[in-house]
Amino acid sequence: MNIYQHFRNEEIEIVKHLESLVARAESQYAPVLTHFLDPRQQFILTTLVNRTELNVSFNGGLGERERMRALIYPDYHEASKEDFDLSIIEIKYADKFVTLTHRNILGALMSIGFKRDYLGDIIVGDKVQFVIARHLQAFVFQNLTKLKGSSIRLNEIDLADMLTATEEFQSHQSTVSSLRLDNIVSLMINKSRSIAQKHIEAEHVKVNHVVIDKTSFNVEVNDLISIKGYGRGRIEAIGDRTKKDKIRLTYGTMFK
């Protein structure tokens, strides 16, 4: 069976990349560590590993994280937190004068040439923290010295001092006529389909951090959907069809 038929055309590149990592773990009979994966990519990797005799574990820091690295490994290996090569960074800044957001930190990291693949979750709460691949820690410490024009100091912290997720998706169940993106956005924001289409065509909607401007784009399980001005949603489960030929859907929202 062609494994690619189970995934979108837009996903074939990442499927092939993850497939090559699984093949390396099989041929070398040794653990292989991935970059940070979003929930949809984690699902894809799990699907690929389940076709083999290998195991896979995910880790993005303390507790349940959104972006995580994966370790693909044979039975003889016992995965430990050290295998995931994580560094948790806390930002010290003049919080009385500066307010930092997720976008500020992501933008600053991208501006110094940091690749998204090596960045885990950014946590903004009582403190501001982010997770990176450990081998790039020195690069970040050397190049990320200011945010919003204010000097900052970066400290590596222990895993136990990492903030847990303060926001949770609120789960909902409904039915939809199809899994088209305009249908899903309409459902999540409780607006008409025409309004949802305008948001998509205006490039206000991202799926798994990528702008999607096609209203006919079909969503899949574990897709993260960001809608500008509203917040984020997540496809948690796609069920069977009802007697009226509607698709049962479980989804989460984290809206403002």
Legacy VTK file of the C-alpha trace (Angstrom):
# vtk DataFile Version 3.0
C-alpha trace
ASCII
DATASET POLYDATA
POINTS 256 float
0.000 0.000 0.000
1.226 3.501 -0.858
1.633 5.288 2.487
1.529 8.706 0.821
-2.126 8.318 -0.151
-3.042 8.738 3.523
-1.603 12.255 3.657
-2.111 15.573 1.880
-0.004 16.482 -1.125
1.332 19.432 0.895
2.591 16.991 3.538
4.523 14.629 1.273
7.836 16.422 1.833
7.636 16.144 5.636
6.336 12.565 5.341
9.380 11.612 3.248
11.725 13.343 5.698
10.236 11.556 8.709
10.174 8.306 6.762
13.928 8.662 6.146
14.539 9.090 9.890
12.508 5.970 10.645
14.502 4.076 7.991
17.776 5.283 9.569
16.711 4.061 13.015
15.820 0.695 11.453
19.008 0.284 9.425
21.364 1.480 12.170
19.327 -0.150 14.940
19.976 2.973 17.019
17.979 5.935 18.377
17.306 8.874 16.045
16.242 12.325 17.295
14.017 14.624 15.234
13.639 18.388 15.221
10.589 19.919 16.941
7.311 18.682 15.482
3.851 20.205 15.651
0.917 17.949 16.658
0.061 17.015 13.053
3.682 16.044 12.347
3.743 14.023 15.570
0.688 12.146 14.290
2.363 11.495 10.937
5.524 10.179 12.608
3.513 7.937 14.938
1.699 6.499 11.917
5.020 5.736 10.207
6.631 4.205 13.298
3.577 2.016 13.927
4.346 0.252 10.640
7.675 -0.936 12.086
9.032 -2.713 15.147
10.414 0.575 16.486
9.159 2.829 19.287
8.666 6.587 19.422
8.561 8.993 22.377
7.933 12.742 22.413
9.258 15.446 24.731
9.006 19.223 24.620
9.654 20.030 28.254
7.631 19.775 31.437
4.069 18.517 31.095
2.059 18.411 27.870
3.681 20.621 25.261
2.483 21.519 21.771
5.786 21.399 19.886
7.937 18.413 20.794
11.005 16.526 19.619
10.638 12.826 18.911
13.008 9.976 19.612
12.693 6.950 17.333
14.360 3.948 18.912
14.593 0.120 19.030
13.328 -2.007 21.911
16.691 -2.286 23.648
16.839 1.471 24.303
15.077 3.168 27.212
14.266 6.781 26.372
15.292 9.397 28.967
14.866 13.160 29.118
18.553 13.613 28.265
17.952 11.949 24.886
15.879 14.902 23.697
18.676 17.498 23.913
16.422 20.298 25.206
17.402 23.638 26.673
14.778 25.688 28.547
15.538 29.397 28.441
14.030 32.089 30.672
14.095 35.753 29.682
14.898 38.368 32.305
13.681 41.811 31.234
12.267 45.085 32.559
8.684 43.846 32.855
7.555 47.121 34.421
8.275 48.907 31.145
8.047 46.190 28.483
5.312 43.676 27.691
6.454 40.651 25.720
4.205 38.466 23.595
4.642 35.144 21.836
4.952 37.040 18.547
7.730 39.309 19.894
9.884 36.355 20.904
9.253 34.307 17.770
9.963 37.338 15.575
13.187 38.139 17.426
14.443 34.569 17.085
13.620 34.469 13.382
15.371 37.811 12.860
18.685 36.391 14.136
18.419 33.478 11.733
17.075 30.869 14.141
15.228 28.052 12.387
11.673 27.233 13.535
12.506 23.517 13.407
14.769 23.924 16.437
12.277 25.925 18.517
9.780 24.341 20.859
7.047 26.080 22.826
7.161 29.744 23.797
5.484 30.237 27.181
4.305 33.695 28.224
2.906 33.936 31.753
4.240 35.194 35.047
7.593 34.502 33.423
8.661 34.245 29.794
10.353 31.043 28.680
11.074 29.146 25.493
12.484 25.758 24.547
15.224 25.155 21.981
17.546 22.409 20.802
20.498 22.457 23.203
23.195 22.606 20.529
21.975 26.091 19.532
21.972 27.536 23.051
25.283 29.412 22.674
24.110 30.917 19.369
20.911 32.251 20.969
22.711 33.590 24.043
25.188 35.446 21.833
22.706 36.919 19.351
19.452 37.499 21.242
20.315 40.467 23.481
17.340 42.814 23.000
13.569 42.593 22.688
11.403 45.551 21.682
14.465 47.794 22.045
15.069 46.746 25.652
18.106 44.813 26.874
17.404 41.327 28.146
19.271 38.549 29.911
18.852 34.870 29.087
19.225 32.116 31.677
19.011 28.378 31.208
16.707 26.866 33.832
16.035 23.363 35.106
13.181 21.375 33.637
11.420 21.458 37.020
11.272 25.278 36.855
9.512 25.328 33.510
6.036 26.866 33.503
3.224 24.458 32.786
0.648 25.320 30.182
-1.721 27.955 31.579
-4.220 27.759 28.731
-6.198 24.723 27.704
-8.367 23.986 24.708
-12.081 23.844 25.453
-13.470 20.732 23.812
-16.643 20.735 21.669
-18.581 18.194 19.639
-20.568 18.965 16.525
-21.299 17.788 12.999
-20.213 19.281 9.678
-21.203 18.642 6.076
-17.543 18.389 5.038
-14.029 18.931 6.381
-13.402 21.968 4.167
-11.516 24.706 5.949
-14.295 27.272 5.447
-16.760 24.917 7.147
-14.436 24.380 10.096
-13.578 28.067 10.549
-17.285 28.942 10.345
-18.018 26.403 13.067
-15.180 27.517 15.334
-15.908 31.258 15.198
-19.692 30.804 15.057
-20.005 32.967 11.956
-21.421 32.375 8.494
-19.475 30.402 5.929
-19.128 33.510 3.754
-17.416 35.367 6.621
-15.149 32.373 7.191
-14.251 32.402 3.478
-13.304 36.078 3.673
-10.960 35.373 6.594
-9.298 32.560 4.660
-8.953 34.525 1.416
-7.508 37.474 3.369
-4.802 35.089 4.688
-6.034 35.402 8.271
-6.033 31.622 8.788
-3.093 29.302 9.399
-3.106 25.516 9.556
-0.129 24.081 11.437
1.566 27.499 11.347
1.236 27.818 7.547
-1.079 30.382 5.931
-3.807 28.623 3.940
-5.826 30.747 1.505
-7.815 27.936 -0.129
-11.329 27.629 1.276
-11.582 24.055 -0.044
-8.529 22.866 1.949
-9.506 19.762 3.960
-8.531 19.528 7.626
-7.224 16.389 9.322
-6.894 15.060 12.872
-4.415 17.043 15.024
-4.440 20.080 12.742
-3.875 23.353 14.592
-5.932 26.201 13.157
-5.038 29.812 13.990
-7.611 32.489 13.135
-6.464 36.096 13.326
-8.470 38.099 15.851
-10.034 35.017 17.442
-7.414 32.557 18.663
-6.669 28.929 17.929
-8.533 25.703 17.377
-7.508 22.072 17.109
-9.086 19.082 15.390
-9.226 16.407 18.079
-11.180 13.613 16.410
-13.054 12.930 13.181
-15.847 10.429 13.644
-18.287 8.533 11.472
-21.222 9.944 9.527
-24.695 10.503 10.912
-27.913 9.278 9.303
-28.126 12.696 7.650
-24.632 12.159 6.196
-22.951 14.696 8.479
-19.462 14.090 9.838
-19.103 13.884 13.620
-16.331 16.199 14.803
-14.578 16.794 18.103
-12.581 20.001 18.213
-10.978 22.297 20.763
-10.839 26.081 20.881
-8.676 28.557 22.728
-10.244 31.879 21.798
-9.937 35.354 23.270
LINES 1 257
256 0 1 2 3 4 5 6 7 8 9 10 11 12 13 14 15 16 17 18 19 20 21 22 23 24 25 26 27 28 29 30 31 32 33 34 35 36 37 38 39 40 41 42 43 44 45 46 47 48 49 50 51 52 53 54 55 56 57 58 59 60 61 62 63 64 65 66 67 68 69 70 71 72 73 74 75 76 77 78 79 80 81 82 83 84 85 86 87 88 89 90 91 92 93 94 95 96 97 98 99 100 101 102 103 104 105 106 107 108 109 110 111 112 113 114 115 116 117 118 119 120 121 122 123 124 125 126 127 128 129 130 131 132 133 134 135 136 137 138 139 140 141 142 143 144 145 146 147 148 149 150 151 152 153 154 155 156 157 158 159 160 161 162 163 164 165 166 167 168 169 170 171 172 173 174 175 176 177 178 179 180 181 182 183 184 185 186 187 188 189 190 191 192 193 194 195 196 197 198 199 200 201 202 203 204 205 206 207 208 209 210 211 212 213 214 215 216 217 218 219 220 221 222 223 224 225 226 227 228 229 230 231 232 233 234 235 236 237 238 239 240 241 242 243 244 245 246 247 248 249 250 251 252 253 254 255
